[in-house]
């Protein structure tokens, strides 16, 4: 309304001015040559400050006033001289052309000003992102930054990784449209609602969506904001992951040091208990009940001694510092060594081994047999009594792959990496069989120390299979060099 009133006022003022110049000509005879520059000046001023429609109306009015007040016969809209006709037509065309050029220059100037403002806003947004505290949730802070820098009505942000929605301004209702855009992996520009939705990508992977609501946003700038937000979210995730990794590393070092100290402290009293119980058995004269108690003490002491040995081994299993006693190992001999480590606790009759002929690796017998023993013990504990444990080995390019399969157990997808963490036990099986959560972490470290891999696959119907991949004999030195790098 204000713009329309301003245009009407400018039109009336310019027309009144030109009529006034015409009235002056009636008394002082200014002449057409003087009037045309004066009228052109008025037209230029209007074209510079007002819109094209207003300037065009003033141009027509100027042409009519020149005809009415300055060409013969005066005070009529008839022109007697062809020269004056040409002058009036030329004036009208030039004034309209000047109006058009003036409007284009004005639009270009406005576009440049807006571009400068947007570049300044982009710079402020980038600077603000660098100052955010990435330890907290940054979604709401990013929304506030974008809204403040670009003077928007509202901003909504959906982070795909954690399904977290943040908003500022009037974007509270945008969560569903952001989810739909994320699922469709599609950008949207709704000019009628002054909205732009952009999918945030890290490479080609969608990591979120953002809604920008406001009349001052354009598609190109919306895409630029989306790119900045995507990089900010990825940077935040990377910083958090780095902090978590460093924290876990320090925690692991502290835990290893504590375990090492505890294991050493426990070994002496365990030895004393074992020797004392053996001495009681040698003395004799024990009743049957006393003998059962002594045997129970011996059994539990042996179990504690085995657990202490595991603690000592796992506290020293550091891939970067471990010195391996590498030598050629035939797989059947390695399997026999692992079964010897398990002793009577392992039911060898359940094991069904299927090896390809001539398979050999190069590694530390003690560590690899310990790793294989841990996986075999795990397969026995979490499978039905009497069911078969199937072990197979085959060559795969430059590696030897061992698989140990058992029925009756299932490892959910979300836990398949967690079970290799020290002391982790799944809630589904922690009450089914005794354990400490150390075995698989020891096995993983021992395998990785040889440049190999240990992973698990599991199905509810078919059971669980652990895979151990190790460099074949002759490839171990190359794997060691690759690991060191």
MINUNU-605330 format. One record per residue (C-alpha): residue in three letters; x, y, z. Coordinates in steps of 0.5 Angstrom, whole numbers, plus 500, padded with zeros to 3 digits. Layout:
BEGIN
    aa     u     v     w
   ALA     X     Y     Z
...
***
This chain:
BEGIN
    aa     u     v     w
   UNK   500   500   500
   UNK   506   505   502
   UNK   509   503   495
   UNK   503   505   491
   UNK   501   511   495
   UNK   509   513   494
   UNK   508   512   486
   UNK   501   516   485
   UNK   504   522   489
   UNK   511   522   485
   UNK   506   521   478
   UNK   502   527   480
   UNK   508   531   483
   UNK   511   530   476
   UNK   505   531   472
   UNK   504   538   476
   UNK   511   540   475
   UNK   510   539   467
   UNK   504   543   467
   UNK   507   548   471
   UNK   512   549   466
   UNK   507   549   460
   UNK   503   555   464
   UNK   510   559   464
   UNK   511   558   457
   UNK   505   561   455
   UNK   507   567   458
   UNK   515   567   457
   UNK   515   563   451
   UNK   521   558   453
   UNK   521   554   447
   UNK   521   547   445
   UNK   529   547   445
   UNK   529   549   452
   UNK   523   545   454
   UNK   525   538   452
   UNK   531   538   456
   UNK   527   540   462
   UNK   522   535   461
   UNK   527   530   460
   UNK   530   531   467
   UNK   524   530   470
   UNK   523   524   467
   UNK   530   521   469
   UNK   529   523   476
   UNK   522   519   476
   UNK   525   513   472
   UNK   531   513   477
   UNK   527   513   484
   UNK   521   510   482
   UNK   518   504   478
   UNK   517   503   470
   UNK   510   504   470
   UNK   510   510   474
   UNK   516   513   469
   UNK   512   511   463
   UNK   506   515   465
   UNK   510   521   467
   UNK   514   520   460
   UNK   507   520   456
   UNK   505   526   460
   UNK   511   529   458
   UNK   510   528   451
   UNK   503   530   451
   UNK   505   537   455
   UNK   510   538   450
   UNK   505   538   444
   UNK   499   542   448
   UNK   504   547   451
   UNK   510   548   446
   UNK   508   546   439
   UNK   503   550   434
   UNK   497   550   435
   UNK   498   551   442
   UNK   493   549   447
   UNK   491   543   442
   UNK   494   536   441
   UNK   494   537   434
   UNK   501   538   431
   UNK   502   542   424
   UNK   509   541   423
   UNK   512   535   421
   UNK   519   537   425
   UNK   515   538   431
   UNK   512   531   430
   UNK   518   528   429
   UNK   521   531   435
   UNK   515   529   440
   UNK   516   522   437
   UNK   523   522   439
   UNK   522   525   445
   UNK   517   519   447
   UNK   521   514   445
   UNK   528   516   448
   UNK   524   517   455
   UNK   521   510   455
   UNK   528   507   453
   UNK   531   511   458
   UNK   526   509   463
   UNK   527   501   461
   UNK   535   502   462
   UNK   534   506   468
   UNK   530   500   471
   UNK   535   495   469
   UNK   541   499   472
   UNK   537   499   478
   UNK   535   492   479
   UNK   542   490   477
   UNK   544   495   483
   UNK   539   491   488
   UNK   542   485   485
   UNK   549   487   487
   UNK   547   489   494
   UNK   543   483   495
   UNK   549   479   493
   UNK   554   483   497
   UNK   549   482   503
   UNK   549   474   502
   UNK   556   474   501
   UNK   557   477   508
   UNK   552   473   511
   UNK   555   467   509
   UNK   562   469   512
   UNK   558   471   518
   UNK   555   464   518
   UNK   562   460   517
   UNK   565   464   522
   UNK   560   463   527
   UNK   560   455   526
   UNK   567   455   527
   UNK   566   458   534
   UNK   560   453   536
   UNK   562   448   542
   UNK   561   441   539
   UNK   561   437   545
   UNK   554   439   545
   UNK   548   438   541
   UNK   549   443   535
   UNK   543   443   531
   UNK   539   449   535
   UNK   545   453   535
   UNK   546   452   527
   UNK   539   454   526
   UNK   539   460   530
   UNK   546   462   526
   UNK   542   461   520
   UNK   536   465   522
   UNK   540   471   525
   UNK   545   471   519
   UNK   540   471   513
   UNK   534   474   517
   UNK   529   468   516
   UNK   523   467   519
   UNK   524   460   521
   UNK   529   455   520
   UNK   528   447   521
   UNK   534   442   521
   UNK   533   434   521
   UNK   540   430   523
   UNK   539   423   520
   UNK   544   420   524
   UNK   541   421   530
   UNK   534   422   528
   UNK   534   429   532
   UNK   530   435   530
   UNK   532   442   531
   UNK   528   449   530
   UNK   528   456   531
   UNK   522   461   529
   UNK   516   459   526
   UNK   519   452   523
   UNK   516   448   529
   UNK   512   444   524
   UNK   517   442   519
   UNK   519   436   522
   UNK   515   431   517
   UNK   516   435   511
   UNK   524   434   513
   UNK   523   427   514
   UNK   519   426   507
   UNK   525   430   503
   UNK   530   426   507
   UNK   527   419   505
   UNK   525   422   497
   UNK   533   425   497
   UNK   530   431   494
   UNK   531   438   494
   UNK   524   443   494
   UNK   523   450   493
   UNK   516   453   495
   UNK   516   460   492
   UNK   509   461   494
   UNK   510   459   501
   UNK   517   462   501
   UNK   520   456   503
   UNK   527   452   501
   UNK   528   445   503
   UNK   535   442   502
   UNK   538   435   503
   UNK   545   435   507
   UNK   550   431   504
   UNK   556   428   505
   UNK   559   426   499
   UNK   553   422   496
   UNK   550   420   503
   UNK   544   424   505
   UNK   546   426   513
   UNK   540   431   514
   UNK   535   436   511
   UNK   534   443   513
   UNK   528   448   511
   UNK   529   455   510
   UNK   523   460   511
   UNK   523   467   509
   UNK   522   472   503
   UNK   529   474   502
   UNK   532   467   501
   UNK   533   464   494
   UNK   535   457   491
   UNK   542   458   490
   UNK   543   461   497
   UNK   539   456   500
   UNK   544   451   496
   UNK   550   454   499
   UNK   547   454   506
   UNK   546   447   505
   UNK   553   445   503
   UNK   555   449   509
   UNK   551   446   514
   UNK   553   439   512
   UNK   560   440   513
   UNK   559   443   520
   UNK   555   437   522
   UNK   560   432   519
   UNK   566   436   522
   UNK   562   436   529
   UNK   561   428   528
   UNK   568   427   526
   UNK   570   431   533
   UNK   566   428   537
   UNK   568   421   534
   UNK   576   423   535
   UNK   574   425   543
   UNK   571   418   544
   UNK   576   415   541
   UNK   581   418   545
   UNK   577   417   551
   UNK   577   410   550
   UNK   584   409   548
   UNK   586   412   555
   UNK   581   408   559
   UNK   583   402   555
   UNK   590   403   558
   UNK   588   405   565
   UNK   584   398   565
   UNK   590   394   562
   UNK   594   397   567
   UNK   590   395   573
   UNK   588   388   570
   UNK   596   387   570
   UNK   597   389   577
   UNK   591   385   579
   UNK   593   379   576
   UNK   600   379   578
   UNK   597   380   585
   UNK   593   374   585
   UNK   597   369   582
   UNK   601   369   589
   UNK   595   367   593
   UNK   593   362   588
   UNK   599   358   588
   UNK   599   358   595
   UNK   592   355   595
   UNK   593   350   590
   UNK   599   348   593
   UNK   596   347   600
   UNK   590   343   597
   UNK   595   339   594
   UNK   598   338   600
   UNK   592   336   604
   UNK   590   331   598
   UNK   597   328   599
   UNK   597   327   607
   UNK   591   323   606
   UNK   586   321   612
   UNK   581   325   609
   UNK   573   324   609
   UNK   569   323   603
   UNK   566   330   604
   UNK   573   333   606
   UNK   576   330   600
   UNK   570   333   596
   UNK   571   340   599
   UNK   579   340   597
   UNK   577   338   590
   UNK   572   344   589
   UNK   578   348   592
   UNK   583   345   587
   UNK   578   346   581
   UNK   576   353   583
   UNK   583   355   584
   UNK   585   352   577
   UNK   579   356   574
   UNK   582   363   577
   UNK   589   361   575
   UNK   586   360   568
   UNK   582   367   568
   UNK   589   370   571
   UNK   593   368   565
   UNK   588   371   561
   UNK   588   377   564
   UNK   595   378   564
   UNK   595   376   556
   UNK   590   381   554
   UNK   593   386   558
   UNK   600   385   554
   UNK   596   384   547
   UNK   598   391   544
   UNK   599   390   536
   UNK   604   396   536
   UNK   608   393   541
   UNK   607   386   541
   UNK   613   382   539
   UNK   611   376   535
   UNK   615   369   535
   UNK   613   367   528
   UNK   614   361   525
   UNK   611   356   520
   UNK   605   353   522
   UNK   600   347   519
   UNK   593   348   521
   UNK   592   341   524
   UNK   597   342   529
   UNK   595   349   530
   UNK   588   346   532
   UNK   591   341   536
   UNK   595   346   540
   UNK   588   350   541
   UNK   585   344   544
   UNK   590   342   548
   UNK   590   349   551
   UNK   582   348   552
   UNK   584   341   556
   UNK   578   337   558
   UNK   573   343   558
   UNK   572   342   551
   UNK   568   336   548
   UNK   573   334   542
   UNK   567   329   540
   UNK   563   335   538
   UNK   568   338   533
   UNK   568   336   526
   UNK   574   339   522
   UNK   574   340   514
   UNK   581   343   512
   UNK   584   343   505
   UNK   590   340   504
   UNK   597   343   505
   UNK   594   350   508
   UNK   599   353   512
   UNK   600   360   516
   UNK   606   363   519
   UNK   605   366   526
   UNK   606   366   533
   UNK   603   359   535
   UNK   602   361   543
   UNK   598   367   541
   UNK   594   364   535
   UNK   592   357   539
   UNK   590   362   544
   UNK   585   366   539
   UNK   583   359   536
   UNK   581   356   543
   UNK   577   362   545
   UNK   573   362   539
   UNK   572   354   540
   UNK   570   355   547
   UNK   565   361   545
   UNK   562   356   540
   UNK   561   350   545
   UNK   558   355   551
   UNK   553   358   547
   UNK   551   352   543
   UNK   546   346   545
   UNK   549   340   548
   UNK   551   335   544
   UNK   550   339   537
   UNK   556   339   532
   UNK   561   345   532
   UNK   564   345   525
   UNK   571   348   523
   UNK   573   349   516
   UNK   579   352   513
   UNK   580   354   505
   UNK   585   358   501
   UNK   582   365   499
   UNK   588   369   494
   UNK   593   371   499
   UNK   589   369   506
   UNK   587   363   509
   UNK   580   363   512
   UNK   578   359   518
   UNK   570   359   520
   UNK   568   356   526
   UNK   560   355   526
   UNK   555   353   532
   UNK   548   352   532
   UNK   543   355   537
   UNK   546   362   538
   UNK   544   369   535
   UNK   548   375   535
   UNK   544   381   533
   UNK   547   386   528
   UNK   548   392   533
   UNK   552   387   537
   UNK   557   384   532
   UNK   562   389   533
   UNK   561   390   541
   UNK   562   383   543
   UNK   569   384   541
   UNK   570   389   546
   UNK   573   387   553
   UNK   568   385   558
   UNK   562   386   554
   UNK   557   381   554
   UNK   550   381   551
   UNK   544   381   555
   UNK   541   375   551
   UNK   546   370   553
   UNK   550   373   560
   UNK   545   368   564
   UNK   546   362   559
   UNK   553   361   561
   UNK   559   363   565
   UNK   564   368   562
   UNK   568   374   563
   UNK   567   378   556
   UNK   575   377   555
   UNK   576   371   551
   UNK   573   374   544
   UNK   577   381   545
   UNK   584   377   546
   UNK   582   373   540
   UNK   581   379   536
   UNK   588   383   538
   UNK   592   376   537
   UNK   589   376   530
   UNK   590   383   528
   UNK   597   382   531
   UNK   598   378   525
   UNK   595   382   520
   UNK   589   378   520
   UNK   581   379   521
   UNK   576   376   526
   UNK   569   377   525
   UNK   562   374   526
   UNK   556   372   522
   UNK   549   370   525
   UNK   542   368   523
   UNK   537   366   528
   UNK   535   360   524
   UNK   542   357   522
   UNK   546   359   528
   UNK   553   363   528
   UNK   559   363   525
   UNK   566   366   527
   UNK   571   367   521
   UNK   579   368   522
   UNK   583   371   516
   UNK   590   370   516
   UNK   596   371   511
   UNK   598   365   508
   UNK   605   362   509
   UNK   610   367   505
   UNK   605   373   505
   UNK   606   374   513
   UNK   612   379   512
   UNK   608   383   507
   UNK   602   383   512
   UNK   607   385   517
   UNK   610   391   513
   UNK   603   393   511
   UNK   601   393   519
   UNK   607   397   521
   UNK   605   402   516
***
